[in-house]
Amino acid sequence: MILSILLSLKLIGLGMIHFNWVIGGKFGFSESLPTKKNGERVLNPKKIDCAIVGFGLTVFGIFYILKSGLIEFNLPEWIMTYGSWIIPIIFLLRAVGEFKYVGFFKSVKKTDFGKLDTKFFSPLCLIIGIFGIIIQLMK
């Protein structure tokens, strides 16, 4: 239960950061985007993109609150089963990355994003994925 609550707080917190970007906040925005070696952004997300990611992260956080049993709400069993595997897999895939700009196995590592991704972003995704699997296996 505690692991589910911690994971839900982390995911909702990440969702709030994305919603902050939707309303014009700048905290961490440029640092969270992969760049080429020359500093050119690989991604240029719009506010709607940040809103979609923020919504998804918040829904994932709520999922783990429900999984903890802290709030009683009966979702169909198939949602709980598939969600318990799909969410961690998403984060594990993000940790592995796409082999050029993002993830542990990226080739562009010396950019500001690359350094932060290696030190913080990819390990965070790995931890979220592992915690999600542990929560599922402990049920």
C-alpha positions as CSV (number, residue, x, y, z in Angstrom):
1,M,0.0,0.0,0.0
2,I,2.8,2.5,0.9
3,L,4.6,1.8,-2.3
4,S,1.4,2.4,-4.3
5,I,0.8,5.7,-2.5
6,L,4.4,6.8,-3.1
7,L,4.2,6.0,-6.7
8,S,0.9,7.8,-7.1
9,L,2.3,10.9,-5.5
10,K,5.3,10.9,-7.8
11,L,3.1,10.4,-10.9
12,I,0.6,13.1,-9.9
13,G,3.5,15.4,-9.1
14,L,5.0,14.8,-12.6
15,G,1.5,15.5,-14.0
16,M,1.3,18.8,-12.2
17,I,4.7,19.8,-13.6
18,H,3.3,19.2,-17.1
19,F,0.1,21.2,-16.3
20,N,2.3,24.0,-15.1
21,W,3.8,24.1,-18.6
22,V,0.3,24.2,-20.1
23,I,-0.4,27.4,-18.2
24,G,2.9,29.0,-19.2
25,G,5.2,27.9,-16.4
26,K,8.9,27.5,-17.4
27,F,10.3,25.5,-14.5
28,G,12.3,22.6,-16.0
29,F,10.7,22.9,-19.5
30,S,13.7,23.5,-21.6
31,E,15.8,21.1,-19.6
32,S,13.3,18.3,-20.1
33,L,13.5,18.3,-23.9
34,P,16.1,16.4,-25.8
35,T,18.4,18.3,-28.1
36,K,20.9,17.6,-30.9
37,K,24.6,18.2,-30.3
38,N,24.2,21.7,-31.7
39,G,21.5,22.5,-29.1
40,E,18.6,22.3,-31.5
41,R,15.5,20.7,-29.9
42,V,14.4,17.3,-31.1
43,L,10.9,17.9,-29.8
44,N,8.9,21.1,-29.7
45,P,5.8,20.2,-27.7
46,K,2.7,22.4,-27.8
47,K,0.6,23.1,-24.7
48,I,-1.9,20.4,-25.8
49,D,0.9,17.9,-25.8
50,C,1.9,18.9,-22.3
51,A,-1.8,18.7,-21.2
52,I,-2.1,15.1,-22.7
53,V,1.0,13.9,-20.9
54,G,0.0,15.7,-17.7
55,F,-3.5,14.1,-17.9
56,G,-1.9,10.6,-18.5
57,L,0.5,10.9,-15.6
58,T,-2.3,12.1,-13.3
59,V,-4.5,9.2,-14.4
60,F,-1.6,6.8,-13.7
61,G,-1.2,8.3,-10.3
62,I,-4.9,7.9,-9.5
63,F,-4.7,4.3,-10.8
64,Y,-2.1,3.6,-8.1
65,I,-4.2,5.3,-5.4
66,L,-7.0,2.9,-6.3
67,K,-4.6,0.0,-6.4
68,S,-3.5,0.9,-2.8
69,G,-7.0,0.5,-1.6
70,L,-6.9,4.0,0.0
71,I,-9.9,5.0,-2.0
72,E,-12.5,2.4,-2.8
73,F,-13.7,2.6,-6.4
74,N,-14.4,-0.5,-8.4
75,L,-12.9,-0.4,-11.9
76,P,-13.3,-3.4,-14.1
77,E,-10.8,-6.1,-13.2
78,W,-9.3,-6.1,-16.8
79,I,-8.4,-2.4,-16.4
80,M,-6.7,-3.1,-13.1
81,T,-4.9,-6.1,-14.5
82,Y,-3.7,-4.6,-17.8
83,G,-3.0,-1.2,-16.3
84,S,-0.8,-2.9,-13.7
85,W,1.4,-4.1,-16.5
86,I,1.1,-1.4,-19.2
87,I,2.0,1.5,-16.9
88,P,5.3,-0.1,-15.7
89,I,6.2,-1.2,-19.3
90,I,5.7,2.4,-20.6
91,F,8.2,3.7,-18.0
92,L,10.7,0.8,-18.6
93,L,10.6,1.5,-22.3
94,R,11.2,5.2,-21.6
95,A,14.2,4.3,-19.4
96,V,15.6,2.1,-22.2
97,G,14.9,4.9,-24.7
98,E,15.0,5.2,-28.5
99,F,18.9,4.8,-28.6
100,K,19.7,8.3,-30.0
101,Y,18.5,11.1,-27.6
102,V,16.5,9.5,-24.8
103,G,17.1,6.6,-22.3
104,F,20.1,4.8,-20.8
105,F,21.3,3.6,-24.2
106,K,21.2,7.0,-26.0
107,S,24.1,7.9,-28.2
108,V,23.9,11.7,-27.7
109,K,24.9,12.0,-24.1
110,K,26.9,15.3,-23.7
111,T,24.0,17.7,-24.1
112,D,22.4,19.3,-21.1
113,F,19.3,17.1,-21.5
114,G,21.5,14.0,-22.1
115,K,23.3,14.6,-18.8
116,L,20.0,15.2,-16.9
117,D,18.4,12.2,-18.6
118,T,21.3,9.9,-17.5
119,K,21.4,11.2,-14.0
120,F,17.7,11.8,-13.2
121,F,15.0,11.2,-15.9
122,S,15.9,7.6,-17.0
123,P,16.6,6.4,-13.5
124,L,13.3,7.9,-12.4
125,C,11.5,6.0,-15.2
126,L,13.3,2.8,-14.3
127,I,12.3,3.2,-10.6
128,I,8.7,3.9,-11.5
129,G,8.6,0.8,-13.8
130,I,10.2,-1.4,-11.2
131,F,7.9,-0.2,-8.4
132,G,4.9,-0.8,-10.7
133,I,6.0,-4.4,-11.3
134,I,6.7,-5.0,-7.6
135,I,3.2,-3.6,-6.7
136,Q,1.6,-6.0,-9.3
137,L,3.6,-9.0,-8.1
138,M,2.7,-8.3,-4.4
139,K,-1.1,-8.3,-5.0
